[in-house]
Amino acid sequence: MGVVSGYLPIADEMSPLPVMAALSEAGWTLALPVVVDNGQPLIFRHWRDGDTLEPGPLRTRHPLSSAAEVRPDVVLVPMLAFDDTGQRIGWGGGFYDRTLAQLRAEKDILALGVAFAGQRVDKVPAGPHDAPLDAVVTETGVLKFKDY
């Protein structure tokens, strides 16, 4: 097993919490992302359901600073929209793009988008710093963009 980072959903984002609970039962270590500062990659702190959380920027909640920092093997990524090439639109801060680029430079990871099928669009505008997803999991199935 390894470390999987999920997220606490904001607004109408699909919740990864049920799958995170199942992964924890199967022996995976859970983590949540932490916004450190604008323009910086996210860090990840160990988390268990029921742990105390503190408010973060952009309506986020994250583990306390006393929680151990971990490096995920699997990153569950929230989004507003995605396309058939694995590009996504998030909340506009570029946090996941910077974070995925940093993690991929360190080791092999799996970046899985979590979304509703209705969030699929024809084309997401993408620039050179946008980090594509490896796959997107929806209520109707999995769309793979990379062999793994």
VMD Tcl script that builds the backbone (N, CA, C; Angstrom):
set m [mol new atoms 444]
animate dup $m
set s [atomselect $m all]
$s set {name element resname resid chain x y z} {
  {N N MET 1 A 0.841 -1.176 0.000}
  {CA C MET 1 A 0.000 0.000 0.000}
  {C C MET 1 A 0.885 1.238 0.000}
  {N N GLY 2 A 0.253 2.376 -0.152}
  {CA C GLY 2 A 0.988 3.626 -0.186}
  {C C GLY 2 A 0.172 4.741 0.436}
  {N N VAL 3 A 0.440 5.944 -0.041}
  {CA C VAL 3 A -0.243 7.130 0.462}
  {C C VAL 3 A -1.150 7.671 -0.629}
  {N N VAL 4 A -2.401 7.897 -0.290}
  {CA C VAL 4 A -3.348 8.506 -1.225}
  {C C VAL 4 A -3.824 9.822 -0.618}
  {N N SER 5 A -3.733 10.869 -1.431}
  {CA C SER 5 A -4.244 12.167 -1.006}
  {C C SER 5 A -5.607 12.387 -1.637}
  {N N GLY 6 A -6.556 12.707 -0.811}
  {CA C GLY 6 A -7.879 13.073 -1.292}
  {C C GLY 6 A -8.086 14.556 -1.074}
  {N N TYR 7 A -9.305 14.940 -0.834}
  {CA C TYR 7 A -9.626 16.338 -0.554}
  {C C TYR 7 A -10.994 16.373 0.105}
  {N N LEU 8 A -11.261 17.470 0.755}
  {CA C LEU 8 A -12.588 17.703 1.313}
  {C C LEU 8 A -13.325 18.560 0.298}
  {N N PRO 9 A -14.451 18.085 -0.230}
  {CA C PRO 9 A -15.103 18.779 -1.338}
  {C C PRO 9 A -15.583 20.181 -0.967}
  {N N ILE 10 A -15.481 21.062 -1.950}
  {CA C ILE 10 A -15.974 22.437 -1.848}
  {C C ILE 10 A -17.134 22.567 -2.829}
  {N N ALA 11 A -18.177 23.232 -2.410}
  {CA C ALA 11 A -19.350 23.479 -3.263}
  {C C ALA 11 A -19.890 22.151 -3.788}
  {N N ASP 12 A -20.012 22.028 -5.112}
  {CA C ASP 12 A -20.627 20.843 -5.722}
  {C C ASP 12 A -19.616 19.808 -6.207}
  {N N GLU 13 A -18.372 19.867 -5.738}
  {CA C GLU 13 A -17.381 18.876 -6.154}
  {C C GLU 13 A -17.810 17.483 -5.705}
  {N N MET 14 A -17.484 16.498 -6.526}
  {CA C MET 14 A -17.766 15.114 -6.143}
  {C C MET 14 A -16.912 14.764 -4.926}
  {N N SER 15 A -17.508 14.119 -3.963}
  {CA C SER 15 A -16.791 13.763 -2.741}
  {C C SER 15 A -16.006 12.465 -2.912}
  {N N PRO 16 A -14.717 12.491 -2.589}
  {CA C PRO 16 A -13.925 11.270 -2.597}
  {C C PRO 16 A -13.939 10.552 -1.245}
  {N N LEU 17 A -14.671 11.080 -0.278}
  {CA C LEU 17 A -14.606 10.545 1.084}
  {C C LEU 17 A -15.005 9.073 1.190}
  {N N PRO 18 A -16.038 8.601 0.483}
  {CA C PRO 18 A -16.341 7.162 0.581}
  {C C PRO 18 A -15.197 6.275 0.084}
  {N N VAL 19 A -14.573 6.640 -1.021}
  {CA C VAL 19 A -13.466 5.815 -1.522}
  {C C VAL 19 A -12.246 5.945 -0.622}
  {N N MET 20 A -12.056 7.115 -0.023}
  {CA C MET 20 A -10.939 7.270 0.909}
  {C C MET 20 A -11.132 6.367 2.128}
  {N N ALA 21 A -12.354 6.279 2.609}
  {CA C ALA 21 A -12.638 5.397 3.745}
  {C C ALA 21 A -12.326 3.944 3.374}
  {N N ALA 22 A -12.723 3.535 2.174}
  {CA C ALA 22 A -12.451 2.158 1.732}
  {C C ALA 22 A -10.949 1.915 1.576}
  {N N LEU 23 A -10.227 2.895 1.049}
  {CA C LEU 23 A -8.772 2.745 0.900}
  {C C LEU 23 A -8.090 2.657 2.263}
  {N N SER 24 A -8.550 3.447 3.205}
  {CA C SER 24 A -7.999 3.382 4.557}
  {C C SER 24 A -8.207 1.989 5.152}
  {N N GLU 25 A -9.406 1.445 4.970}
  {CA C GLU 25 A -9.709 0.084 5.464}
  {C C GLU 25 A -8.797 -0.950 4.810}
  {N N ALA 26 A -8.398 -0.677 3.556}
  {CA C ALA 26 A -7.541 -1.615 2.828}
  {C C ALA 26 A -6.059 -1.431 3.153}
  {N N GLY 27 A -5.740 -0.460 4.018}
  {CA C GLY 27 A -4.356 -0.302 4.437}
  {C C GLY 27 A -3.619 0.900 3.873}
  {N N TRP 28 A -4.268 1.700 3.057}
  {CA C TRP 28 A -3.635 2.902 2.528}
  {C C TRP 28 A -3.552 3.968 3.621}
  {N N THR 29 A -2.505 4.768 3.569}
  {CA C THR 29 A -2.377 5.944 4.422}
  {C C THR 29 A -3.064 7.095 3.715}
  {N N LEU 30 A -3.884 7.848 4.440}
  {CA C LEU 30 A -4.610 8.967 3.851}
  {C C LEU 30 A -3.915 10.286 4.145}
  {N N ALA 31 A -4.071 11.219 3.219}
  {CA C ALA 31 A -3.530 12.562 3.390}
  {C C ALA 31 A -4.510 13.555 2.792}
  {N N LEU 32 A -4.391 14.794 3.235}
  {CA C LEU 32 A -5.136 15.905 2.651}
  {C C LEU 32 A -4.150 16.983 2.224}
  {N N PRO 33 A -4.491 17.721 1.166}
  {CA C PRO 33 A -3.606 18.794 0.713}
  {C C PRO 33 A -3.716 20.011 1.627}
  {N N VAL 34 A -2.628 20.765 1.679}
  {CA C VAL 34 A -2.566 21.991 2.455}
  {C C VAL 34 A -2.046 23.103 1.547}
  {N N VAL 35 A -2.792 24.196 1.463}
  {CA C VAL 35 A -2.341 25.369 0.717}
  {C C VAL 35 A -1.348 26.108 1.607}
  {N N VAL 36 A -0.106 26.209 1.142}
  {CA C VAL 36 A 0.947 26.876 1.905}
  {C C VAL 36 A 0.923 28.378 1.636}
  {N N ASP 37 A 0.881 28.747 0.349}
  {CA C ASP 37 A 0.876 30.157 -0.042}
  {C C ASP 37 A 0.550 30.236 -1.530}
  {N N ASN 38 A 0.097 31.390 -1.972}
  {CA C ASN 38 A -0.157 31.597 -3.399}
  {C C ASN 38 A 1.121 31.349 -4.183}
  {N N GLY 39 A 0.997 30.703 -5.324}
  {CA C GLY 39 A 2.146 30.441 -6.184}
  {C C GLY 39 A 3.007 29.280 -5.750}
  {N N GLN 40 A 2.638 28.589 -4.675}
  {CA C GLN 40 A 3.430 27.475 -4.170}
  {C C GLN 40 A 2.690 26.156 -4.381}
  {N N PRO 41 A 3.446 25.053 -4.533}
  {CA C PRO 41 A 2.779 23.747 -4.590}
  {C C PRO 41 A 2.117 23.438 -3.251}
  {N N LEU 42 A 1.169 22.542 -3.295}
  {CA C LEU 42 A 0.538 22.050 -2.076}
  {C C LEU 42 A 1.511 21.156 -1.321}
  {N N ILE 43 A 1.316 21.045 -0.021}
  {CA C ILE 43 A 1.965 19.980 0.734}
  {C C ILE 43 A 0.846 19.056 1.193}
  {N N PHE 44 A 1.205 17.898 1.700}
  {CA C PHE 44 A 0.215 16.910 2.114}
  {C C PHE 44 A 0.511 16.480 3.537}
  {N N ARG 45 A -0.548 16.446 4.339}
  {CA C ARG 45 A -0.414 16.011 5.723}
  {C C ARG 45 A -1.295 14.797 5.971}
  {N N HIS 46 A -0.767 13.907 6.806}
  {CA C HIS 46 A -1.487 12.701 7.182}
  {C C HIS 46 A -2.838 13.087 7.778}
  {N N TRP 47 A -3.869 12.295 7.455}
  {CA C TRP 47 A -5.219 12.567 7.934}
  {C C TRP 47 A -5.985 11.266 8.133}
  {N N ARG 48 A -6.773 11.238 9.176}
  {CA C ARG 48 A -7.729 10.153 9.426}
  {C C ARG 48 A -9.086 10.798 9.655}
  {N N ASP 49 A -10.127 10.114 9.234}
  {CA C ASP 49 A -11.476 10.619 9.459}
  {C C ASP 49 A -11.667 10.895 10.948}
  {N N GLY 50 A -12.143 12.072 11.254}
  {CA C GLY 50 A -12.347 12.454 12.642}
  {C C GLY 50 A -11.255 13.344 13.197}
  {N N ASP 51 A -10.095 13.440 12.489}
  {CA C ASP 51 A -9.027 14.334 12.945}
  {C C ASP 51 A -9.515 15.778 12.942}
  {N N THR 52 A -9.007 16.554 13.867}
  {CA C THR 52 A -9.308 17.976 13.916}
  {C C THR 52 A -8.719 18.665 12.692}
  {N N LEU 53 A -9.499 19.553 12.106}
  {CA C LEU 53 A -9.060 20.305 10.927}
  {C C LEU 53 A -9.041 21.790 11.260}
  {N N GLU 54 A -8.213 22.524 10.523}
  {CA C GLU 54 A -8.206 23.977 10.667}
  {C C GLU 54 A -8.563 24.605 9.332}
  {N N PRO 55 A -9.146 25.796 9.362}
  {CA C PRO 55 A -9.507 26.441 8.101}
  {C C PRO 55 A -8.262 26.918 7.361}
  {N N GLY 56 A -8.333 26.804 6.034}
  {CA C GLY 56 A -7.258 27.286 5.188}
  {C C GLY 56 A -7.802 28.307 4.207}
  {N N PRO 57 A -6.966 28.786 3.326}
  {CA C PRO 57 A -7.430 29.747 2.327}
  {C C PRO 57 A -8.358 29.097 1.303}
  {N N LEU 58 A -9.106 29.903 0.611}
  {CA C LEU 58 A -9.961 29.449 -0.493}
  {C C LEU 58 A -11.011 28.433 -0.037}
  {N N ARG 59 A -11.543 28.605 1.135}
  {CA C ARG 59 A -12.580 27.741 1.699}
  {C C ARG 59 A -12.108 26.312 1.982}
  {N N THR 60 A -10.806 26.109 2.069}
  {CA C THR 60 A -10.282 24.774 2.354}
  {C C THR 60 A -10.216 24.531 3.856}
  {N N ARG 61 A -10.127 23.264 4.209}
  {CA C ARG 61 A -9.849 22.828 5.570}
  {C C ARG 61 A -8.736 21.800 5.468}
  {N N HIS 62 A -7.837 21.832 6.417}
  {CA C HIS 62 A -6.721 20.899 6.322}
  {C C HIS 62 A -6.266 20.434 7.690}
  {N N PRO 63 A -5.459 19.355 7.720}
  {CA C PRO 63 A -4.965 18.850 9.001}
  {C C PRO 63 A -4.121 19.899 9.726}
  {N N LEU 64 A -4.044 19.752 11.021}
  {CA C LEU 64 A -3.245 20.656 11.840}
  {C C LEU 64 A -1.764 20.569 11.456}
  {N N SER 65 A -1.025 21.620 11.739}
  {CA C SER 65 A 0.398 21.639 11.396}
  {C C SER 65 A 1.184 20.562 12.138}
  {N N SER 66 A 0.618 20.016 13.204}
  {CA C SER 66 A 1.284 18.935 13.936}
  {C C SER 66 A 1.169 17.583 13.226}
  {N N ALA 67 A 0.300 17.485 12.226}
  {CA C ALA 67 A 0.157 16.228 11.476}
  {C C ALA 67 A 1.387 16.020 10.595}
  {N N ALA 68 A 1.810 14.789 10.462}
  {CA C ALA 68 A 3.011 14.465 9.680}
  {C C ALA 68 A 2.822 14.829 8.211}
  {N N GLU 69 A 3.860 15.412 7.619}
  {CA C GLU 69 A 3.840 15.673 6.178}
  {C C GLU 69 A 4.215 14.388 5.455}
  {N N VAL 70 A 3.478 14.070 4.386}
  {CA C VAL 70 A 3.700 12.848 3.611}
  {C C VAL 70 A 3.735 13.195 2.128}
  {N N ARG 71 A 4.250 12.280 1.319}
  {CA C ARG 71 A 4.292 12.444 -0.134}
  {C C ARG 71 A 3.383 11.381 -0.741}
  {N N PRO 72 A 2.322 11.790 -1.431}
  {CA C PRO 72 A 1.369 10.800 -1.950}
  {C C PRO 72 A 1.896 10.034 -3.161}
  {N N ASP 73 A 1.389 8.815 -3.280}
  {CA C ASP 73 A 1.616 7.992 -4.467}
  {C C ASP 73 A 0.459 8.160 -5.443}
  {N N VAL 74 A -0.716 8.432 -4.885}
  {CA C VAL 74 A -1.935 8.667 -5.658}
  {C C VAL 74 A -2.527 9.987 -5.184}
  {N N VAL 75 A -2.878 10.848 -6.148}
  {CA C VAL 75 A -3.491 12.133 -5.820}
  {C C VAL 75 A -4.878 12.169 -6.453}
  {N N LEU 76 A -5.902 12.275 -5.613}
  {CA C LEU 76 A -7.272 12.459 -6.093}
  {C C LEU 76 A -7.474 13.964 -6.267}
  {N N VAL 77 A -7.823 14.371 -7.487}
  {CA C VAL 77 A -7.826 15.789 -7.844}
  {C C VAL 77 A -9.245 16.276 -8.121}
  {N N PRO 78 A -9.672 17.334 -7.415}
  {CA C PRO 78 A -10.993 17.909 -7.692}
  {C C PRO 78 A -10.938 18.792 -8.931}
  {N N MET 79 A -12.117 19.139 -9.464}
  {CA C MET 79 A -12.136 19.990 -10.653}
  {C C MET 79 A -13.514 20.552 -10.903}
  {N N LEU 80 A -13.538 21.536 -11.782}
  {CA C LEU 80 A -14.805 22.094 -12.258}
  {C C LEU 80 A -15.188 21.498 -13.603}
  {N N ALA 81 A -14.171 21.152 -14.423}
  {CA C ALA 81 A -14.417 20.571 -15.750}
  {C C ALA 81 A -13.166 19.823 -16.202}
  {N N PHE 82 A -13.358 18.904 -17.166}
  {CA C PHE 82 A -12.234 18.163 -17.750}
  {C C PHE 82 A -12.563 17.833 -19.195}
  {N N ASP 83 A -11.512 17.477 -19.973}
  {CA C ASP 83 A -11.730 17.083 -21.358}
  {C C ASP 83 A -11.105 15.711 -21.623}
  {N N ASP 84 A -11.172 15.268 -22.874}
  {CA C ASP 84 A -10.712 13.927 -23.243}
  {C C ASP 84 A -9.200 13.791 -23.344}
  {N N THR 85 A -8.452 14.857 -23.061}
  {CA C THR 85 A -6.990 14.771 -23.060}
  {C C THR 85 A -6.426 14.763 -21.642}
  {N N GLY 86 A -7.312 14.836 -20.644}
  {CA C GLY 86 A -6.849 14.847 -19.261}
  {C C GLY 86 A -6.606 16.234 -18.696}
  {N N GLN 87 A -6.926 17.249 -19.477}
  {CA C GLN 87 A -6.803 18.614 -18.949}
  {C C GLN 87 A -8.004 18.912 -18.072}
  {N N ARG 88 A -7.806 19.760 -17.077}
  {CA C ARG 88 A -8.875 20.090 -16.140}
  {C C ARG 88 A -8.899 21.586 -15.872}
  {N N ILE 89 A -10.048 22.035 -15.420}
  {CA C ILE 89 A -10.181 23.392 -14.910}
  {C C ILE 89 A -10.461 23.265 -13.427}
  {N N GLY 90 A -9.646 23.926 -12.630}
  {CA C GLY 90 A -9.837 23.934 -11.187}
  {C C GLY 90 A -10.400 25.273 -10.756}
  {N N TRP 91 A -10.012 25.677 -9.561}
  {CA C TRP 91 A -10.505 26.939 -9.010}
  {C C TRP 91 A -9.626 28.121 -9.408}
  {N N GLY 92 A -8.616 27.889 -10.251}
  {CA C GLY 92 A -7.860 28.997 -10.826}
  {C C GLY 92 A -6.560 29.367 -10.157}
  {N N GLY 93 A -6.161 28.688 -9.106}
  {CA C GLY 93 A -4.912 29.050 -8.437}
  {C C GLY 93 A -3.679 28.346 -8.969}
  {N N GLY 94 A -3.856 27.295 -9.788}
  {CA C GLY 94 A -2.717 26.549 -10.314}
  {C C GLY 94 A -2.042 25.647 -9.293}
  {N N PHE 95 A -2.679 25.464 -8.133}
  {CA C PHE 95 A -2.047 24.686 -7.069}
  {C C PHE 95 A -1.772 23.240 -7.491}
  {N N TYR 96 A -2.767 22.589 -8.073}
  {CA C TYR 96 A -2.560 21.191 -8.469}
  {C C TYR 96 A -1.592 21.074 -9.636}
  {N N ASP 97 A -1.582 22.031 -10.565}
  {CA C ASP 97 A -0.619 21.983 -11.667}
  {C C ASP 97 A 0.815 22.026 -11.130}
  {N N ARG 98 A 1.106 22.956 -10.245}
  {CA C ARG 98 A 2.452 23.059 -9.652}
  {C C ARG 98 A 2.783 21.805 -8.841}
  {N N THR 99 A 1.794 21.331 -8.094}
  {CA C THR 99 A 2.015 20.179 -7.225}
  {C C THR 99 A 2.272 18.907 -8.027}
  {N N LEU 100 A 1.453 18.656 -9.050}
  {CA C LEU 100 A 1.658 17.451 -9.863}
  {C C LEU 100 A 3.005 17.491 -10.570}
  {N N ALA 101 A 3.398 18.656 -11.082}
  {CA C ALA 101 A 4.708 18.780 -11.733}
  {C C ALA 101 A 5.828 18.467 -10.744}
  {N N GLN 102 A 5.718 18.988 -9.540}
  {CA C GLN 102 A 6.748 18.740 -8.525}
  {C C GLN 102 A 6.800 17.263 -8.136}
  {N N LEU 103 A 5.645 16.666 -7.870}
  {CA C LEU 103 A 5.615 15.258 -7.489}
  {C C LEU 103 A 6.136 14.362 -8.603}
  {N N ARG 104 A 5.747 14.652 -9.850}
  {CA C ARG 104 A 6.203 13.830 -10.978}
  {C C ARG 104 A 7.708 13.940 -11.202}
  {N N ALA 105 A 8.299 15.055 -10.811}
  {CA C ALA 105 A 9.750 15.200 -10.917}
  {C C ALA 105 A 10.470 14.345 -9.869}
  {N N GLU 106 A 9.774 14.007 -8.789}
  {CA C GLU 106 A 10.365 13.233 -7.698}
  {C C GLU 106 A 10.167 11.730 -7.839}
  {N N LYS 107 A 8.981 11.325 -8.345}
  {CA C LYS 107 A 8.672 9.891 -8.411}
  {C C LYS 107 A 7.459 9.678 -9.306}
  {N N ASP 108 A 7.168 8.411 -9.587}
  {CA C ASP 108 A 5.950 8.080 -10.326}
  {C C ASP 108 A 4.757 8.227 -9.397}
  {N N ILE 109 A 3.767 8.971 -9.847}
  {CA C ILE 109 A 2.523 9.108 -9.099}
  {C C ILE 109 A 1.370 8.841 -10.052}
  {N N LEU 110 A 0.207 8.689 -9.497}
  {CA C LEU 110 A -1.014 8.539 -10.275}
  {C C LEU 110 A -1.928 9.709 -9.917}
  {N N ALA 111 A -2.242 10.545 -10.896}
  {CA C ALA 111 A -3.122 11.699 -10.692}
  {C C ALA 111 A -4.497 11.355 -11.250}
  {N N LEU 112 A -5.450 11.135 -10.342}
  {CA C LEU 112 A -6.804 10.743 -10.726}
  {C C LEU 112 A -7.774 11.885 -10.465}
  {N N GLY 113 A -8.368 12.392 -11.522}
  {CA C GLY 113 A -9.416 13.381 -11.360}
  {C C GLY 113 A -10.669 12.708 -10.841}
  {N N VAL 114 A -11.422 13.429 -10.028}
  {CA C VAL 114 A -12.685 12.931 -9.476}
  {C C VAL 114 A -13.753 13.940 -9.875}
  {N N ALA 115 A -14.712 13.496 -10.685}
  {CA C ALA 115 A -15.711 14.440 -11.202}
  {C C ALA 115 A -16.983 13.699 -11.584}
  {N N PHE 116 A -18.019 14.459 -11.814}
  {CA C PHE 116 A -19.246 13.922 -12.378}
  {C C PHE 116 A -19.094 13.885 -13.898}
  {N N ALA 117 A -19.701 12.910 -14.549}
  {CA C ALA 117 A -19.614 12.791 -16.008}
  {C C ALA 117 A -20.081 14.068 -16.706}
  {N N GLY 118 A -21.041 14.759 -16.126}
  {CA C GLY 118 A -21.549 15.996 -16.704}
  {C C GLY 118 A -20.563 17.145 -16.697}
  {N N GLN 119 A -19.414 16.977 -16.041}
  {CA C GLN 119 A -18.387 18.010 -16.027}
  {C C GLN 119 A -17.441 17.904 -17.225}
  {N N ARG 120 A -17.637 16.881 -18.033}
  {CA C ARG 120 A -16.812 16.681 -19.229}
  {C C ARG 120 A -17.185 17.720 -20.271}
  {N N VAL 121 A -16.186 18.374 -20.842}
  {CA C VAL 121 A -16.382 19.384 -21.877}
  {C C VAL 121 A -15.561 19.007 -23.104}
  {N N ASP 122 A -15.843 19.673 -24.231}
  {CA C ASP 122 A -15.123 19.360 -25.468}
  {C C ASP 122 A -13.639 19.677 -25.377}
  {N N LYS 123 A -13.300 20.847 -24.856}
  {CA C LYS 123 A -11.893 21.263 -24.834}
  {C C LYS 123 A -11.657 22.204 -23.664}
  {N N VAL 124 A -10.640 21.888 -22.882}
  {CA C VAL 124 A -10.193 22.773 -21.803}
  {C C VAL 124 A -8.979 23.527 -22.331}
  {N N PRO 125 A -8.986 24.856 -22.269}
  {CA C PRO 125 A -7.802 25.594 -22.697}
  {C C PRO 125 A -6.619 25.209 -21.811}
  {N N ALA 126 A -5.499 24.871 -22.413}
  {CA C ALA 126 A -4.342 24.417 -21.647}
  {C C ALA 126 A -3.090 25.158 -22.103}
  {N N GLY 127 A -2.260 25.482 -21.137}
  {CA C GLY 127 A -0.989 26.131 -21.400}
  {C C GLY 127 A 0.163 25.214 -21.043}
  {N N PRO 128 A 1.380 25.694 -21.211}
  {CA C PRO 128 A 2.557 24.850 -20.975}
  {C C PRO 128 A 2.745 24.421 -19.517}
  {N N HIS 129 A 2.140 25.132 -18.582}
  {CA C HIS 129 A 2.306 24.791 -17.167}
  {C C HIS 129 A 1.144 23.969 -16.617}
  {N N ASP 130 A 0.160 23.659 -17.448}
  {CA C ASP 130 A -0.973 22.854 -16.996}
  {C C ASP 130 A -0.569 21.382 -16.967}
  {N N ALA 131 A -0.827 20.731 -15.850}
  {CA C ALA 131 A -0.445 19.329 -15.665}
  {C C ALA 131 A -1.647 18.434 -15.934}
  {N N PRO 132 A -1.581 17.601 -16.983}
  {CA C PRO 132 A -2.718 16.731 -17.283}
  {C C PRO 132 A -2.866 15.607 -16.254}
  {N N LEU 133 A -4.077 15.120 -16.163}
  {CA C LEU 133 A -4.384 13.996 -15.290}
  {C C LEU 133 A -4.054 12.686 -15.997}
  {N N ASP 134 A -3.864 11.631 -15.220}
  {CA C ASP 134 A -3.643 10.302 -15.795}
  {C C ASP 134 A -4.969 9.632 -16.135}
  {N N ALA 135 A -6.011 9.979 -15.384}
  {CA C ALA 135 A -7.347 9.425 -15.603}
  {C C ALA 135 A -8.346 10.277 -14.835}
  {N N VAL 136 A -9.612 10.134 -15.199}
  {CA C VAL 136 A -10.701 10.759 -14.448}
  {C C VAL 136 A -11.700 9.665 -14.101}
  {N N VAL 137 A -12.104 9.645 -12.838}
  {CA C VAL 137 A -13.097 8.710 -12.347}
  {C C VAL 137 A -14.405 9.473 -12.188}
  {N N THR 138 A -15.464 8.962 -12.825}
  {CA C THR 138 A -16.790 9.561 -12.700}
  {C C THR 138 A -17.763 8.492 -12.218}
  {N N GLU 139 A -19.003 8.883 -12.012}
  {CA C GLU 139 A -20.021 7.920 -11.600}
  {C C GLU 139 A -20.355 6.924 -12.704}
  {N N THR 140 A -19.919 7.196 -13.942}
  {CA C THR 140 A -20.215 6.292 -15.051}
  {C C THR 140 A -19.021 5.458 -15.501}
  {N N GLY 141 A -17.848 5.704 -14.923}
  {CA C GLY 141 A -16.689 4.921 -15.314}
  {C C GLY 141 A -15.380 5.688 -15.195}
  {N N VAL 142 A -14.347 5.101 -15.785}
  {CA C VAL 142 A -13.003 5.667 -15.730}
  {C C VAL 142 A -12.562 6.008 -17.140}
  {N N LEU 143 A -12.054 7.212 -17.326}
  {CA C LEU 143 A -11.465 7.631 -18.596}
  {C C LEU 143 A -9.967 7.687 -18.404}
  {N N LYS 144 A -9.207 6.815 -19.096}
  {CA C LYS 144 A -7.747 6.777 -18.970}
  {C C LYS 144 A -7.119 7.650 -20.051}
  {N N PHE 145 A -6.119 8.423 -19.659}
  {CA C PHE 145 A -5.397 9.275 -20.602}
  {C C PHE 145 A -3.956 8.819 -20.755}
  {N N LYS 146 A -3.539 7.884 -19.912}
  {CA C LYS 146 A -2.155 7.400 -19.895}
  {C C LYS 146 A -2.186 5.930 -19.509}
  {N N ASP 147 A -1.304 5.157 -20.091}
  {CA C ASP 147 A -1.188 3.756 -19.676}
  {C C ASP 147 A -0.433 3.693 -18.351}
  {N N TYR 148 A -0.933 2.934 -17.424}
  {CA C TYR 148 A -0.277 2.757 -16.131}
  {C C TYR 148 A -0.537 1.380 -15.608}
}
mol reanalyze $m
mol bondsrecalc $m
mol representation Tube
mol addrep $m
